[in-house]
Amino acid sequence: MTLFPLFLVILLLAGTGAMAQFGQPNTLQADVIYIPKSYHIRPEDTTRTTATTAQQRLALGYNFMLSARIDSASGKVRTWMGTVNANYTRLNNKNYPAQLLPDRLLYSELGLIHYHSLKRKWGMLNLFSVGVNSDLVKVNTNDLFINGGFIFMKHFNPNLTLGFGAFAYNVLSTPMVMPGLLFQWQTTGKFRVLVNVPTEVSVAYSVVPAFELKAAFRPKNINYDAENRQDPARSSLRYWELPIGLEGRFKGKRLEFMLSGGIMPVRSYTYGARGLRNMFRSYSPHQFSSNFYMSAGLSYRLKK
């Protein structure tokens, strides 16, 4: 059974950068990840084969503030922020009897985020994004992904926020409306815990002000339109990864550098059919044996 129906509500936002993790405004981000060749596990009988796939991904992102207003009388906040995100994945597939997976995948996104505070520690977040997610073989309207929705947020205190709302997206070609959930809890000090559903669960320790160690779990779920040479009717490709790793972050005044590594116990690609009738239909995924991964990243905060 696919994981998709089970985690749909919790991880609805994880496939869209603007809807998943807003990041610091006026910040450029870049990171690369490498996963060595892992053995392909056959969908029909979960047998490990001799076929292997290695994966490299380059991701770029930029968040920028469009406007920010604070009402001096009421203290209400109203902000507009834009996001630009993209990543390019190369798959090095070897020893497959036929081409089952793409050689390359592109994810792109242009997003707009609007937040305004309401009464009694409530706020409302509105999000919209559009992008092309494709294997770049035949790019058409099916490769265009549009997402939009809202979340009502309750700020119980500076460390705890809970939100709920609804989102519309066209991952199966036909627009669908689904519930969304946001939960953020964090502690402060040298030793910090962060639970940020749906994007991250982590524990961090500030060794010195300029260096931080962190153990993190960051699930990723991305949908693409791709050519399926085995079954052309199933062209919706869903990618999952569940990495668990340890990272070191070096912090400067504006520049940060990150190195990390860990294990990738779950990595899978699932072809599915489009249309609302196939929304909760289970498809067997192309899974891969567990392996380690390595990653490096940079972020630079621009001057206002």
N, C-alpha and C positions, 0 to 999 in steps of 0.2 A: 504494500500500500504506500502511495506517495505521501510525503510529509506535508504537502501543500494544504489539504483541508484542515489538518490538525493545527497548524500554526498560522493560518491565513489572517485571523484577526490580529494576533500579536505582531506579526511581521509584515503586515500590509505595507508599511512605509519603507521597509528596508531595501526595496529595489529602486528607490528613487532618492538620489542624494539630497535634493532640496527638501524632501519630506521626511528625511530620516535624521540628518544631523546637520544643523545649520552652520556650525562653526563660527569663528570670529569674523566680524565684518572687516572689509578692506585687507583681506589676507589671501596671499597666493600659496597654493599647496601643490606639492608633487610627490608621488611615491611610486616605488616599483616593488613587485613581489615576484619571487621565483619559486616554483614547486617542481622538484625533479621528477623524472619519469616515474609514473605509478602504473601498476598493472590494471588493465580494464577488467571489470567484473560484468559478465554477460547478464543482460536484463532478464532473460527468460528463465534461467535456473541459478542465478547468482554464483556461477562458476568463474573463478579467476582464470583469465586467458593469458597468452604470451604477448598480447598486444599492449602497448604502453603509450602514455600521453604525458608529456612534460608541458608546463604552462608558465608563461611570463606575462605580466600585466603592468602597463604603465598608466597611471592615473594622474589627472591634472584637475585643479579646481580653483575657483576664485569667487569669493563672497564680497559683495560691496553694498554699502548703505546708500540708499537713494534719498531717504529723508527720515528725520527723527524729531518728533515734537513732544514736549511735555507741557501740559496745561498747568501754569503756576498756581491757579486757584484750586483746582480739583486734584492735581497730581497725576492725572491720567496720562498714559503714554500711548503714542501712535507712531509706528515705524513702518517703513517700506524697505525691503532688502532684495537684491537680485543675486542669483547664483548661476554660475557657469561651471559645468562639470563634464568630464569625458574620461573614458578609459579605453585602451586598446589592448586586446588580448591575443597572444599568439599561442596556438596549440601545435605542438610537435608530435604528431600521431605516427606511430610506427607499428608494423607487423599486423595491421588490420586486414582481413580478407577483402573488405570493401570499405569505402569511405563512410564512416558512421557519424563522425563529428566534423564541424567546420575547422578550417585551418586558422581562421582569424575571426574576431568578433569586435564590433565597435558599439560602445554605449555612449550616448551623448545626451545632454540635458541643459535646457535654459529655463530657469525657474524664477518665480516671483513670490515673495513671502510678505504678508501684511499682518501686523499684530497691533491690537489695541486693547487697552485695559478696560475692564468693566467694574461693577461695584463689588465690594466685599472680597477683594483679593482674587476676583475672577478676571480672566482675559480670554480673547478669541484670536485664534490663529487661522488665517486663510492662506491657502497655498495653491499654486498653479505651475505646471511644468510641461514642456513639450520637448521631444528629442527623437533622434533616430537610433534604434537599436537593431543592428543588422550583422549578418555574416558577410556583407558586401559583395555577394554573388549577384543577386537580382534585387536592387533597391526599388521599392514601390511604396504605395500608401500603407501596406501592411507593416512596414518598418517604422512607421510614425507612431510614437507612443505619447498619449496625452493623459495627464493626471490632474485632478483638481479636487479640492475639498476644504473642510474646516474642522477645527478642534476647539472645544471649550476647555479652558484650563483653569484649575483651581490651585493657587499658590498658597499652600497651607502655612509655609514658612520659607525662609530663603533656601532651605535644603530639600524641600519636598514639594513636588508638583505632580498633579494627576490630571489627565485630559482624556476626553472622549469626543468622537465626532463621526463624520462620514466622508467617504471619498468615492469619486467616480473615475474610472479609468477604462481604457480600451485594450487591455492586454489580450483579450480573446476576440478582437475586432469589434464586437458589439459592446457599447458602453455599459458598464456595470456599476452599481452603487453598493459599497460594502462598508461595514463599521471600521473605525480606526481607534487605536488605543495608544496613549502616551503616558509613561510613568517615569519620573526622574527623582531619584533620591541620592544624596551625596553628603559626605561628611567633610569637615575641614581640618586643617592642621598638617603636620608633616606626614602623617599616615592617613590616607584617604580611601574611602570606598565610594564607588559610583555604580549605580544601577540605572541605566538609561534605556528603557524599553522603547523602541525595538532594536537599538543599535549596539549597545555595549554594556558589559558587566566587567568591572575592573577593580583592582586594588593597587594603589600607588604609594610610594614612599619617597619623600624628598630627601635624598642623601645630603645634598647641599642646595642652596637656592638655584644654582645653575645646572643641577643634574637630578633627574628623577628616574626611578625604576618603577616599572608597572607590569603587572600580570593582567592580561586582558583576554576576553572572549568577545569577538565581534562577528556575528553572523552576517552573511551577505546573500541576497536573493535578487537576481537580475533576470528579466525576461527579454528575449530577442525574437526576431523573425528570421528564420533560417531555412535553407533548402534541405529537405529530407529526402535523400536519394533512395532510401528503403521504403518509405511510405509518404509520398508527396502531400497527402491530405493532412498530415501532422507536421505543421510548419512552425508551431509555437514552441520555442526552445526555452526552457527554464533552467537556470544555473543556480546551484546551491553550494556554499562553502561554509564550514564551521571551524574556523581556526582558533586555537588556544595557544597563546605565546607570551613571551617575556620580552619587554622592550626597554631600552635605555634612551632617554630624551635629554639632549643637551640644549639649554635655554640661554639665548642671548637677549639683548634688549629688543630686537625685532626679528632676529633669525633664530629658528629652532631646527635641530638636526636629530633624526631618530633612526636607530638601528634596532631590528627585532628579529626574532626567530621562534619557532615553536613547532607544534604538530598540527596536521590537517587530517583529523579523523574522518571527516565527511566531506566529499567533493563529488558532485553528480551533475549530469546533464539529462534532462527529460524532454522528449518530444511529445507534444500534445496537439489535439485538434482544437480548432477555434470554434466559437459559438457558445451561447449561454448554456445549451444543453450539455456541453462537455465541461462545465465549470467544476463540478466535483467528481468528475470521472478520474479514476486512478490509472496511471500509466507507469510501466516499469522503467526505472531510470538506468542510464549508463553510469555505474558507479566506479570508483577507483579505490585501490588499496590505500591505507593510511600512509602518510609520508610526512616529512618535515617540510618547512618552508622558511625562506629568508626574505626580509623586507628592509627597505631603507626609504627615508622620506625627508623632505625639506618643507618648511613653511616660513613665509616672510610677510610680516605685517607692514603694509604701506603707511606712509604718513597721511593723516587726515587732510 
